[in-house]
């Protein structure tokens, strides 16, 4: 609330007041001790520096801001195709056809099999958010761009604006994929800030408070893109998440008291090297 009201954490311009509120590690440490805040056990480890804690693209974007973006886009496509929340089936089928057509045009696979209205808006009183896994959302973004670029008329300033917003985020993904240490950090930051500024514009022009909402993860994103010195692909947690999923599957029907020893044994059997 303090960042939102006093510093406007959704001001992504160079002159944003929130940038003046940044604390050094030493000052944060003193403030935490004086105010009795929880301090992680990692802090006393010799050599630890706050800069070691890096924001993760997968959790901030793929499982956050990207889901909000895709949810709003799909809701607008749904409405523009004549969809009504109480009778969504026919319109969702039409969108599925567009997804399949545009995926084929791009030479990629559909990232998910079927679409229902509650996947991108649970109720009319809820904010749009597309419920997909991280990789599914990431792979769906270029398909979504193709849909709004080629299948719907861009005859309004709003439609042009949302296409530019999507394109800016796609530029970030493309930069991460083909990172050049000399030039990519600047191009990545420029595309990311443009994406956020366009989101603020979309939020500002919407009369519906539930549409194009801004979240704390949007503020985290500005820190991620401005602080990126290497491709966020090298820091994101996709591999960790997959490993956790494998561990969950392996621990099925295992007593919680013995899950650690049971997993060790199953890992040994799974990854045992052949003689």
N, C-alpha and C positions, 0 to 999 in steps of 0.2 A: 504494500500500500504506500509505503514511503517513497519507493522508487517511482511508482505510478503517479502520485500526486505532486511530490516535491521536485522530482527530477525528470518526469515524463520519460519512462523507460522505453517508450515506443517512438521516441525521436531518434531517427537514425542518420541525422545530418552530422556534419563535422563539428558543429557547435553544440551538440547535445550536452545538456547539463549533467547527465548521468556519468559522463566521462570524467567529470571533476570529482566524483564521489569514490573513485577507485582508491583502495587502501594498499599500502605496502604490506608485505608479510609481517614485518615487525609490529606495525601499527595494528593490524588485524589481531595478532597474537595478544597484544596488550589489552585491546578492547574486549576480546573474548574472555580473558582472565578476570578483568575488572567487572564484567557483567555476568559472570558465572555461566557463560555459554558452554555447550557441549564441545569438547575438543577431542578430535579423533586421536586414537593411539598412534597413528602414523606420524603425528607431528614431532614427537621427541626422537624419532629415528635420526641418528647422526647423518648429516648431509642432505636431509629432506628439504626441498624447496617447493613453495606453493606453485611455481611454474610447472612442476611435474604433473600436476592435476590438469588434464586436458579435457575440454568438452568433446563429446563423441558425436560425430555426424549422424550415425545410425539412430541414436536415441533422440537427438534434437530435431532432426529433419525427417528421416525415413519413418520413424515412429512418432512423429510430432507434427511439425509445421507442414510437411508434405501431405500428411493425411488430412489436415484442415483445408489445404489448398484444393486437393482432389475432391474432397467432399463438397466444397462450394461450387466447383466447376461442374460436377455431376448433377448437383441440384439445379443449377441454371440450365444445363442441357435438358434435364428432365422437364422443367417448366417450359422451355422454348419448344419442346416437341409436343406440348399439350398435356403433359402428365399432371395427374391429380393424386395427392397423397392417399386418398381413400380408395382409389382405383388405379394402382400403379403397374399392374402386371404387363399390359400391352406396351406401355411406354418403356418399361425396363427391357422388354424383349427387343424393341427397336434400338435401344442403346447397345444391347449385346451384339446386335447385327453390325452396328457401326464399329464397335470395338474389334470384332472379328475381321471386318473389311479393312480397317486401318492397320491392324496388326499384320495382315497379309501384305498390304501395300508396303509396309516398312520391313518386311521379311523377318518378323519376330513372332514368337508364340504369345497367345493370350496368357496373361499372368494369373488369371483366375477363371473358373469354369462358368459360373452363373452370377447374376446380379439381381439383387432385390433392393427395394427402396430403403429398407431399414439398414442396409449396409452403409449407406451414406447419409441417412438422416433417420434417427430412431423415432422421432415424433416431430410434429410441427412446432412444438415448443422447445425443441433441442437444437443445438448448433450443428451444422453439417460437418461430418467427419467420416472419411472413408475407412472402414475397418478392413485393413489388409495387413499382411505381414510386411516386414521392412523391405525385403527384396521384391515382393510383389508390387508394392507401391512405387519403388524406384523404377522398375521395369514398365510400369503402367504410364508413367509421366510422358514419355514421347508419344505413346498412343493417344493419350488425352490431348496432347498438342495437335496431333494430326486431325482429331475429330473436330476441335473448335476452329482449326485453320481451314479445313476443306469441306466439312459437312454442314456447317452452319454459316449463315451470312454474317460477315463482319461489317454490318452497316450502321453500327453505333460506336460512339467513343468508348463506351464501357467494354464492348466486345474486343475492340483493338487493345484496350488497356490490359484486359485479362490475358490476352495472347502474349503481350510483351512481358507480363509478369511470369508466365510459364517459361517463355523463352530465356529469360534471365536466369532462372533456376537451372534450366537445362545446360546453359553455358557453364555453370558451376560444376555440374556433373562431368561435362566434357573436359573441362580443365583438369579435374581430378584424375580423369582417365589418362590424359596425355600431359602429365605435369612436366613443365620445364622450370628448373630451379631459378633461372634468371628472370623469366617474365611471367610465369604463372601466378605467383603470389599477388601481384598487382592486378592482373586480369580477373583472378578469382574474387578478390575483394571488391573490385568494381562491379562485377556481375551480381555478387551477393547483396551489396548495398542497394543496387538498382532494384533487385527483386523485392527487398524489404520496403523501399520507398514506394514502389508501385502497390504493394499490399496496403500500406497506410492510405494511399489514395483511394483504393477500392473500398476500404473500410469507411473512409470519410464520405464517399458519395452514396453509401448504402443507407437507406432510411430504416432498415430492419436491423435492430441491435444484435440479432442472432446470426447475421450474415457477415462474412469476412471478418470474424472476430480475431483479435490479437491476443496472444498468450505469452506467459513468461518465456517459453521456448523461443519465441521470436527475438526476445532480448538476448538470450544466450547465443542465438545464431550470429548476432552482430559481433560478439566477442570472438566467436569461432572464426569467422571469415577475416576479421581484422588481424587476428593473431596467428593466422596460418602461415607457417614458414616452410611447410612441406605438405604434400597432398594428404587431406584428411582420410583418404583411403588407407593410408599406412597406419592410422590410429584407430579406425572404427572397429567395433566389436562384433562384426559378423561371425568371425571364427569362434569367438568366445560363446556367442549365443548358440551356434550350432553344436558346440561341445556340451553346453548345458542341456540342450535337447537330447543329445545322445545319452547323457548321464541319466536323465529322467527316464528315458525308455529302458535303460539297463536296470534301473532301480525298481522297476515295476514288480509288485508283489513281494517287496523286500521289507522286512521289519525296520522301522525307523531307528531302532536301537543298534542295528547291525548294518546299516546302509553303507557306512564307510568301508568296512572290511569286505562286504559283499561286492561293492563296486570295484575294489582293487582286484579281487579274484576274477571278475568278469572282464575287466580291462586286460588282464594278463591273457585270458583265453582269446579275446578279440584280436589283440595286436601281437600275439606270440609269433616270433620269427621262426620261419621254417629252417630246419637243419640243412 
